[in-house]
């Protein structure tokens, strides 16, 4: 019998502090009109000084575990996607495991920037299909506010902090139909944080830099391609997708992707207006929002898509 992963619970968390576009006008030369018309973003959430990726992950995970009716002690694997870990090591997944009070299950981080959640979900599904796992927690958690140059208006207006989580449970029926991951490291230069820790010092510039136009074009192209690839693999037509849940970076990238797929925007989940680009947290934040408000219903087919630094990109087709 084939083993599948089924999403049995979702959860998300946004830090309390909200930073609106209007408030940003006091920091950099920008305007709500410029930001909203170019990106669809109205506001972002910013973690408190004493809040780390693992804290955001903890709040989202507790909600997902509660929704799934699974106890932390019964988790057989924890995977956290993050680009902004609490520290160099241990992994944020291990720190989260301790905070959840789970013990002994394997726990590790996945680093694929804004594709992180899609990469982590695909990885979790492969573990599940091995037959050795029952309940897997998959989290995307980011404090991107910590790696932004708050004086650079071309980047600081685009990102925010947050976390989203899902509980996958072993099932005889799909579940995750398939996942499709890609990377092309030759495009590393158009989006990066080119710093590292060395000899007790930070070397390089540990703040986000981006060629916005190049990222825009790359993202639209690969999101279209990987969606087609996932559909062809499953012999499905575009019309079979009930909901498209793309990485929440920019409404114009999302609209262009939906257009390529011939999907009306009312079949696309968008939350970028409320939290900006939260990198690995963006897809599970959007997913949880639409599960909790009742738009996503059991039996529906979802296309989850991520794209981000690396460059990395991927799609996961999920039957709810
Ligand atoms: N407020 C006001 N003006 C600004 C701002 C700002 N925050 N930022 C840039 N400008 C100015 C520029 O300086 C430029 O001025 P100039 O014409 O005098 O030189 C002007 O606005 C136009 O700049 P462009 O970069 O051409 O603006 P564009 O319309 O291309 O939009 C944007 C820029 C929004 C970054 C766009 O390229 C984009 O969305 N790129 C995708 C980036 C993205 O989403 N990255 C997320 C991370 S990657 C990922 O998740 C896949």
Boltz pocket constraint, residues with backbone or C-beta under 6 A from the ligand:
constraints:
  - pocket:
      binder: B
      contacts: [[A, 29], [A, 30], [A, 31], [A, 34], [A, 35], [A, 38], [A, 39], [A, 114], [A, 153], [A, 154], [A, 155], [A, 157], [A, 158], [A, 191], [A, 210], [A, 211], [A, 212], [A, 213], [A, 215], [A, 216], [A, 219], [A, 247], [A, 249], [A, 250], [A, 253], [A, 277], [A, 307], [A, 308], [A, 309]]
      max_distance: 6.0
